[in-house]
Amino acid sequence: MAHELGPDVVVLDVMMPEMDGWEVLQRLRANASNRDLPIIVCSVFDDPELARSLEASLVLPKPIGRDDILTALRQFDVV
């Protein structure tokens, strides 16, 4: 889906049905067309070391607010 839609950034939760966010992150990074895609992991699981090892661009521990998301998106020149 990311390849088809070409998003400017992906905000990814870890807890998802069927496939967890860690697997999604690995699959996104395995595709060469997503190498430079900013991926923000936003989860109640605060494991920045794991997220960095899987090449997340940024980690935002929940709970987060509107300003947290906007600040993160500004880092990647999305807003």
MMTF fields as JSON, N, C-alpha, C and O atoms, coordinates in Angstrom:
{
  "mmtfVersion": "1.0.0",
  "mmtfProducer": "UNKNOWN",
  "numBonds": 315,
  "numAtoms": 316,
  "numGroups": 79,
  "numChains": 1,
  "numModels": 1,
  "chainsPerModel": [1],
  "groupsPerChain": [79],
  "chainIdList": ["A"],
  "bondAtomList": [4, 2, 8, 6, 12, 10, 16, 14, 20, 18, 24, 22, 28, 26, 32, 30, 36, 34, 40, 38, 44, 42, 48, 46, 52, 50, 56, 54, 60, 58, 64, 62, 68, 66, 72, 70, 76, 74, 80, 78, 84, 82, 88, 86, 92, 90, 96, 94, 100, 98, 104, 102, 108, 106, 112, 110, 116, 114, 120, 118, 124, 122, 128, 126, 132, 130, 136, 134, 140, 138, 144, 142, 148, 146, 152, 150, 156, 154, 160, 158, 164, 162, 168, 166, 172, 170, 176, 174, 180, 178, 184, 182, 188, 186, 192, 190, 196, 194, 200, 198, 204, 202, 208, 206, 212, 210, 216, 214, 220, 218, 224, 222, 228, 226, 232, 230, 236, 234, 240, 238, 244, 242, 248, 246, 252, 250, 256, 254, 260, 258, 264, 262, 268, 266, 272, 270, 276, 274, 280, 278, 284, 282, 288, 286, 292, 290, 296, 294, 300, 298, 304, 302, 308, 306, 312, 310],
  "bondOrderList": [1, 1, 1, 1, 1, 1, 1, 1, 1, 1, 1, 1, 1, 1, 1, 1, 1, 1, 1, 1, 1, 1, 1, 1, 1, 1, 1, 1, 1, 1, 1, 1, 1, 1, 1, 1, 1, 1, 1, 1, 1, 1, 1, 1, 1, 1, 1, 1, 1, 1, 1, 1, 1, 1, 1, 1, 1, 1, 1, 1, 1, 1, 1, 1, 1, 1, 1, 1, 1, 1, 1, 1, 1, 1, 1, 1, 1, 1],
  "groupList": [{"groupName": "MET", "atomNameList": ["N", "CA", "C", "O"], "elementList": ["N", "C", "C", "O"], "formalChargeList": [0, 0, 0, 0], "bondAtomList": [1, 0, 2, 1, 3, 2], "bondOrderList": [1, 1, 2], "singleLetterCode": "M", "chemCompType": "L-PEPTIDE LINKING"}, {"groupName": "ALA", "atomNameList": ["N", "CA", "C", "O"], "elementList": ["N", "C", "C", "O"], "formalChargeList": [0, 0, 0, 0], "bondAtomList": [1, 0, 2, 1, 3, 2], "bondOrderList": [1, 1, 2], "singleLetterCode": "A", "chemCompType": "L-PEPTIDE LINKING"}, {"groupName": "HIS", "atomNameList": ["N", "CA", "C", "O"], "elementList": ["N", "C", "C", "O"], "formalChargeList": [0, 0, 0, 0], "bondAtomList": [1, 0, 2, 1, 3, 2], "bondOrderList": [1, 1, 2], "singleLetterCode": "H", "chemCompType": "L-PEPTIDE LINKING"}, {"groupName": "GLU", "atomNameList": ["N", "CA", "C", "O"], "elementList": ["N", "C", "C", "O"], "formalChargeList": [0, 0, 0, 0], "bondAtomList": [1, 0, 2, 1, 3, 2], "bondOrderList": [1, 1, 2], "singleLetterCode": "E", "chemCompType": "L-PEPTIDE LINKING"}, {"groupName": "LEU", "atomNameList": ["N", "CA", "C", "O"], "elementList": ["N", "C", "C", "O"], "formalChargeList": [0, 0, 0, 0], "bondAtomList": [1, 0, 2, 1, 3, 2], "bondOrderList": [1, 1, 2], "singleLetterCode": "L", "chemCompType": "L-PEPTIDE LINKING"}, {"groupName": "GLY", "atomNameList": ["N", "CA", "C", "O"], "elementList": ["N", "C", "C", "O"], "formalChargeList": [0, 0, 0, 0], "bondAtomList": [1, 0, 2, 1, 3, 2], "bondOrderList": [1, 1, 2], "singleLetterCode": "G", "chemCompType": "PEPTIDE LINKING"}, {"groupName": "PRO", "atomNameList": ["N", "CA", "C", "O"], "elementList": ["N", "C", "C", "O"], "formalChargeList": [0, 0, 0, 0], "bondAtomList": [1, 0, 2, 1, 3, 2], "bondOrderList": [1, 1, 2], "singleLetterCode": "P", "chemCompType": "L-PEPTIDE LINKING"}, {"groupName": "ASP", "atomNameList": ["N", "CA", "C", "O"], "elementList": ["N", "C", "C", "O"], "formalChargeList": [0, 0, 0, 0], "bondAtomList": [1, 0, 2, 1, 3, 2], "bondOrderList": [1, 1, 2], "singleLetterCode": "D", "chemCompType": "L-PEPTIDE LINKING"}, {"groupName": "VAL", "atomNameList": ["N", "CA", "C", "O"], "elementList": ["N", "C", "C", "O"], "formalChargeList": [0, 0, 0, 0], "bondAtomList": [1, 0, 2, 1, 3, 2], "bondOrderList": [1, 1, 2], "singleLetterCode": "V", "chemCompType": "L-PEPTIDE LINKING"}, {"groupName": "TRP", "atomNameList": ["N", "CA", "C", "O"], "elementList": ["N", "C", "C", "O"], "formalChargeList": [0, 0, 0, 0], "bondAtomList": [1, 0, 2, 1, 3, 2], "bondOrderList": [1, 1, 2], "singleLetterCode": "W", "chemCompType": "L-PEPTIDE LINKING"}, {"groupName": "GLN", "atomNameList": ["N", "CA", "C", "O"], "elementList": ["N", "C", "C", "O"], "formalChargeList": [0, 0, 0, 0], "bondAtomList": [1, 0, 2, 1, 3, 2], "bondOrderList": [1, 1, 2], "singleLetterCode": "Q", "chemCompType": "L-PEPTIDE LINKING"}, {"groupName": "ARG", "atomNameList": ["N", "CA", "C", "O"], "elementList": ["N", "C", "C", "O"], "formalChargeList": [0, 0, 0, 0], "bondAtomList": [1, 0, 2, 1, 3, 2], "bondOrderList": [1, 1, 2], "singleLetterCode": "R", "chemCompType": "L-PEPTIDE LINKING"}, {"groupName": "ASN", "atomNameList": ["N", "CA", "C", "O"], "elementList": ["N", "C", "C", "O"], "formalChargeList": [0, 0, 0, 0], "bondAtomList": [1, 0, 2, 1, 3, 2], "bondOrderList": [1, 1, 2], "singleLetterCode": "N", "chemCompType": "L-PEPTIDE LINKING"}, {"groupName": "SER", "atomNameList": ["N", "CA", "C", "O"], "elementList": ["N", "C", "C", "O"], "formalChargeList": [0, 0, 0, 0], "bondAtomList": [1, 0, 2, 1, 3, 2], "bondOrderList": [1, 1, 2], "singleLetterCode": "S", "chemCompType": "L-PEPTIDE LINKING"}, {"groupName": "ILE", "atomNameList": ["N", "CA", "C", "O"], "elementList": ["N", "C", "C", "O"], "formalChargeList": [0, 0, 0, 0], "bondAtomList": [1, 0, 2, 1, 3, 2], "bondOrderList": [1, 1, 2], "singleLetterCode": "I", "chemCompType": "L-PEPTIDE LINKING"}, {"groupName": "CYS", "atomNameList": ["N", "CA", "C", "O"], "elementList": ["N", "C", "C", "O"], "formalChargeList": [0, 0, 0, 0], "bondAtomList": [1, 0, 2, 1, 3, 2], "bondOrderList": [1, 1, 2], "singleLetterCode": "C", "chemCompType": "L-PEPTIDE LINKING"}, {"groupName": "PHE", "atomNameList": ["N", "CA", "C", "O"], "elementList": ["N", "C", "C", "O"], "formalChargeList": [0, 0, 0, 0], "bondAtomList": [1, 0, 2, 1, 3, 2], "bondOrderList": [1, 1, 2], "singleLetterCode": "F", "chemCompType": "L-PEPTIDE LINKING"}, {"groupName": "LYS", "atomNameList": ["N", "CA", "C", "O"], "elementList": ["N", "C", "C", "O"], "formalChargeList": [0, 0, 0, 0], "bondAtomList": [1, 0, 2, 1, 3, 2], "bondOrderList": [1, 1, 2], "singleLetterCode": "K", "chemCompType": "L-PEPTIDE LINKING"}, {"groupName": "THR", "atomNameList": ["N", "CA", "C", "O"], "elementList": ["N", "C", "C", "O"], "formalChargeList": [0, 0, 0, 0], "bondAtomList": [1, 0, 2, 1, 3, 2], "bondOrderList": [1, 1, 2], "singleLetterCode": "T", "chemCompType": "L-PEPTIDE LINKING"}],
  "groupTypeList": [0, 1, 2, 3, 4, 5, 6, 7, 8, 8, 8, 4, 7, 8, 0, 0, 6, 3, 0, 7, 5, 9, 3, 8, 4, 10, 11, 4, 11, 1, 12, 1, 13, 12, 11, 7, 4, 6, 14, 14, 8, 15, 13, 8, 16, 7, 7, 6, 3, 4, 1, 11, 13, 4, 3, 1, 13, 4, 8, 4, 6, 17, 6, 14, 5, 11, 7, 7, 14, 4, 18, 1, 4, 11, 10, 16, 7, 8, 8],
  "groupIdList": [1, 2, 3, 4, 5, 6, 7, 8, 9, 10, 11, 12, 13, 14, 15, 16, 17, 18, 19, 20, 21, 22, 23, 24, 25, 26, 27, 28, 29, 30, 31, 32, 33, 34, 35, 36, 37, 38, 39, 40, 41, 42, 43, 44, 45, 46, 47, 48, 49, 50, 51, 52, 53, 54, 55, 56, 57, 58, 59, 60, 61, 62, 63, 64, 65, 66, 67, 68, 69, 70, 71, 72, 73, 74, 75, 76, 77, 78, 79],
  "secStructList": [7, 2, 2, 2, 2, 7, 7, 1, 7, 3, 3, 3, 7, 1, 7, 7, 1, 1, 1, 7, 2, 2, 2, 2, 2, 2, 2, 2, 2, 2, 1, 4, 4, 4, 6, 6, 7, 7, 3, 3, 3, 3, 3, 1, 1, 7, 7, 2, 2, 2, 2, 2, 2, 6, 6, 7, 1, 3, 3, 3, 3, 1, 1, 7, 7, 2, 2, 2, 2, 2, 2, 2, 2, 2, 2, 6, 6, 7, 7],
  "xCoordList": [0.828, 0.0, 0.876, 0.564, 1.97, 2.854, 3.446, 3.6, 3.775, 4.337, 3.307, 3.641, 2.065, 1.002, 0.636, 0.44, 0.541, 0.073, 1.178, 0.911, 2.414, 3.526, 3.383, 3.471, 3.164, 2.977, 4.255, 5.359, 4.08, 5.223, 5.834, 7.026, 5.01, 5.451, 4.465, 3.301, 4.939, 4.079, 4.148, 5.236, 2.985, 2.896, 2.383, 1.285, 3.197, 2.958, 2.823, 3.704, 1.722, 1.544, 2.107, 2.159, 2.522, 3.069, 1.945, 1.998, 0.941, -0.158, -1.218, -1.996, -1.223, -2.202, -2.682, -1.962, -3.889, -4.373, -3.632, -3.164, -3.531, -2.95, -1.432, -0.735, -0.905, 0.538, 0.932, 0.338, 1.933, 2.304, 3.151, 3.67, 3.264, 3.977, 5.449, 6.023, 6.066, 7.484, 7.661, 8.61, 6.746, 6.828, 6.557, 7.218, 5.587, 5.296, 6.535, 6.906, 7.167, 8.37, 9.464, 10.104, 9.676, 10.695, 10.365, 11.25, 9.115, 8.715, 8.874, 9.315, 8.512, 8.689, 10.158, 10.511, 11.007, 12.437, 13.109, 14.156, 12.526, 13.096, 12.901, 13.609, 11.944, 11.67, 12.511, 12.387, 13.354, 14.279, 13.559, 14.115, 12.346, 11.634, 11.205, 10.807, 11.283, 10.908, 12.111, 11.937, 13.302, 14.505, 14.508, 14.945, 14.029, 14.048, 12.709, 12.567, 11.738, 10.415, 10.492, 10.872, 10.141, 10.121, 9.037, 7.877, 9.428, 8.489, 8.572, 9.613, 7.462, 7.362, 6.632, 5.471, 7.304, 6.67, 6.027, 6.685, 4.733, 3.955, 3.235, 2.272, 3.706, 3.163, 3.243, 4.023, 2.423, 2.479, 3.725, 4.221, 4.23, 5.472, 6.636, 6.96, 7.251, 8.351, 9.661, 10.34, 10.004, 11.222, 11.999, 12.075, 12.576, 13.267, 14.458, 14.78, 15.119, 16.259, 15.819, 16.465, 14.739, 14.22, 13.777, 14.079, 13.07, 12.6, 13.771, 13.724, 14.808, 15.989, 16.689, 17.146, 16.77, 17.438, 16.685, 17.281, 15.382, 14.574, 14.45, 13.687, 15.209, 15.336, 14.115, 13.792, 13.441, 12.397, 13.065, 14.184, 12.397, 12.944, 12.803, 13.633, 11.748, 11.438, 10.53, 9.772, 10.608, 9.742, 8.992, 9.595, 7.673, 6.828, 6.076, 5.177, 6.43, 5.69, 4.312, 4.155, 3.323, 1.964, 1.877, 2.607, 1.033, 0.07, 0.739, 1.7, 0.223, 0.744, -0.403, -1.576, -0.026, -1.014, -0.813, 0.132, -1.693, -1.661, -0.327, 0.247, 0.164, 1.429, 2.605, 3.533, 2.571, 3.635, 3.683, 4.754, 2.52, 2.447, 2.891, 3.668, 2.403, 2.787, 4.281, 4.892, 4.882, 6.328, 7.073, 8.044, 6.633, 7.265, 7.136, 8.102, 5.964, 5.759, 6.585, 7.055, 6.765, 7.601, 9.059, 9.763, 9.513, 10.895, 11.139, 12.267, 10.09, 10.225, 9.629, 9.376, 9.405, 8.883, 7.579, 7.374, 6.705, 5.425, 4.353, 3.435, 4.47, 3.516, 4.273, 3.663],
  "yCoordList": [-1.187, 0.0, 1.255, 2.227, 1.238, 2.4, 2.663, 3.817, 1.605, 1.759, 2.385, 3.252, 1.941, 2.455, 3.895, 4.696, 4.238, 5.566, 6.611, 7.802, 6.182, 7.12, 8.168, 9.361, 7.762, 8.752, 9.545, 9.1, 10.716, 11.54, 11.026, 11.21, 10.377, 9.847, 8.749, 8.772, 7.792, 6.756, 6.866, 6.884, 6.939, 6.885, 5.493, 5.109, 4.746, 3.321, 2.948, 3.241, 2.305, 1.76, 0.348, -0.299, -0.132, -1.485, -2.501, -3.588, -2.152, -3.09, -2.949, -1.995, -3.935, -3.955, -5.39, -6.328, -5.571, -6.937, -7.579, -6.883, -8.876, -9.695, -9.567, -10.578, -8.383, -8.178, -7.022, -5.946, -7.239, -6.154, -5.101, -5.332, -3.964, -2.845, -3.107, -2.551, -3.952, -4.269, -4.977, -4.702, -5.887, -6.593, -5.645, -5.715, -4.765, -3.771, -2.907, -2.653, -2.46, -1.639, -2.389, -1.824, -3.651, -4.446, -4.61, -4.518, -4.85, -5.013, -3.723, -3.734, -2.609, -1.322, -1.057, -0.638, -1.302, -1.035, -2.029, -1.725, -3.199, -4.194, -3.804, -4.293, -2.928, -2.472, -1.235, -0.226, -1.301, -0.207, 1.116, 2.181, 1.063, 2.314, 3.043, 4.206, 2.368, 2.988, 3.356, 3.726, 3.267, 3.515, 4.905, 5.066, 5.892, 7.269, 7.717, 8.869, 6.831, 7.163, 7.325, 6.385, 8.493, 8.65, 7.769, 7.811, 6.978, 6.112, 6.45, 6.288, 6.918, 7.295, 6.184, 5.895, 5.568, 4.548, 5.263, 5.985, 5.045, 5.687, 4.584, 4.002, 4.302, 3.152, 3.315, 4.114, 2.546, 2.477, 1.698, 1.884, 0.829, 0.104, 1.041, 1.319, 1.518, 2.468, 1.689, 1.448, 1.302, 0.538, 1.203, 0.661, 2.378, 3.104, 2.355, 2.528, 1.525, 0.779, -0.201, -0.302, -0.912, -1.833, -1.068, -1.47, 0.022, 0.815, 1.318, 1.258, 1.808, 2.284, 1.133, 1.292, -0.032, -1.167, -1.626, -2.198, -1.373, -1.711, -0.527, -0.576, 0.536, 1.714, 2.628, 3.23, 2.729, 3.747, 5.117, 5.278, 6.075, 7.432, 8.182, 9.027, 7.87, 8.575, 7.694, 6.882, 7.856, 7.117, 8.119, 9.005, 7.971, 8.799, 7.872, 7.151, 7.879, 7.033, 7.629, 8.839, 6.739, 7.174, 7.363, 6.697, 8.225, 9.014, 10.223, 10.78, 10.606, 11.767, 12.718, 12.348, 13.938, 14.964, 15.519, 15.16, 16.375, 17.014, 17.697, 17.561, 18.429, 19.152, 18.201, 18.515, 17.039, 16.045, 15.569, 15.472, 15.276, 14.819, 15.926, 15.683, 17.135, 18.248, 18.514, 18.77, 18.46, 18.655, 17.574, 17.868, 16.339, 15.233, 15.414, 15.207, 15.795, 15.979, 17.138, 17.091, 18.161, 19.298, 18.876, 19.41, 17.918, 17.435, 16.85, 16.863, 16.338, 15.718, 16.582, 16.106, 17.861, 18.846, 18.388, 18.591, 17.766, 17.301, 18.368, 18.486, 19.135, 20.239, 21.538, 22.588],
  "zCoordList": [0.0, 0.0, 0.0, -0.688, 0.768, 0.804, -0.572, -0.973, -1.292, -2.637, -3.582, -4.39, -3.473, -4.342, -4.029, -4.944, -2.748, -2.345, -2.284, -2.447, -2.051, -1.975, -0.882, -1.172, 0.37, 1.44, 1.713, 1.4, 2.297, 2.701, 3.99, 4.236, 4.821, 6.109, 6.518, 6.119, 7.312, 7.876, 9.388, 9.963, 10.038, 11.495, 11.813, 11.409, 12.546, 12.713, 14.178, 14.986, 14.516, 15.858, 15.864, 14.818, 17.004, 17.115, 17.274, 16.697, 18.046, 18.307, 17.22, 17.197, 16.318, 15.234, 15.059, 15.401, 14.529, 14.296, 13.122, 12.221, 13.14, 12.075, 11.96, 12.05, 11.767, 11.635, 12.555, 12.487, 13.413, 14.319, 13.589, 12.496, 14.226, 13.63, 13.37, 12.434, 14.193, 13.973, 12.632, 11.898, 12.317, 11.037, 9.872, 8.836, 10.05, 9.008, 8.772, 7.627, 9.841, 9.729, 8.967, 8.08, 9.31, 8.621, 7.139, 6.288, 6.839, 5.434, 4.651, 3.502, 5.278, 4.601, 4.305, 3.203, 5.29, 5.105, 4.162, 3.589, 3.996, 3.085, 1.621, 0.741, 1.371, 0.017, -0.271, 0.424, -1.274, -1.598, -1.857, -1.589, -2.368, -2.646, -1.383, -1.444, -0.231, 1.049, 1.908, 3.069, 1.383, 2.18, 2.817, 3.957, 2.094, 2.603, 3.176, 3.587, 3.209, 3.745, 5.26, 5.958, 5.777, 7.23, 7.852, 7.441, 8.84, 9.546, 11.033, 11.669, 11.56, 12.968, 13.707, 13.414, 14.654, 15.489, 16.669, 17.419, 16.813, 17.866, 18.626, 18.129, 19.828, 20.533, 22.04, 22.557, 22.728, 24.179, 24.607, 25.718, 23.734, 23.998, 23.731, 22.576, 24.766, 24.641, 24.529, 25.527, 23.307, 23.062, 21.925, 20.822, 22.194, 21.132, 20.552, 19.376, 21.358, 20.841, 19.754, 18.711, 19.991, 18.983, 17.745, 16.622, 17.946, 16.814, 15.97, 14.742, 16.62, 15.882, 15.16, 14.028, 15.822, 15.187, 13.932, 13.02, 13.894, 12.723, 11.766, 10.801, 12.043, 11.182, 11.175, 10.151, 12.309, 12.439, 12.408, 12.896, 11.848, 11.767, 13.078, 13.414, 13.817, 15.055, 15.901, 15.371, 17.217, 18.138, 19.003, 19.608, 19.058, 19.921, 20.867, 20.435, 22.151, 23.091, 23.378, 23.539, 23.435, 23.791, 25.286, 26.021, 25.763, 25.017, 24.365, 24.895, 23.235, 22.519, 22.249, 22.281, 21.986, 21.681, 20.286, 19.583, 19.91, 18.592, 18.335, 17.254, 19.321, 19.146, 18.938, 18.192, 19.596, 19.407, 17.957, 17.358, 17.41, 16.013, 15.067, 14.143, 15.293, 14.417, 14.463, 13.426, 15.647, 15.766, 14.997, 14.299, 15.116, 14.394, 12.886, 12.152, 12.426, 10.99, 10.458, 9.322, 11.251, 10.835, 10.663, 9.806, 11.475, 11.346, 9.967, 9.473, 9.347, 8.03, 6.931, 5.824, 7.24, 6.286, 5.617, 4.42, 6.419, 5.906, 6.1, 5.289, 7.165, 7.39, 7.553, 7.751]
}
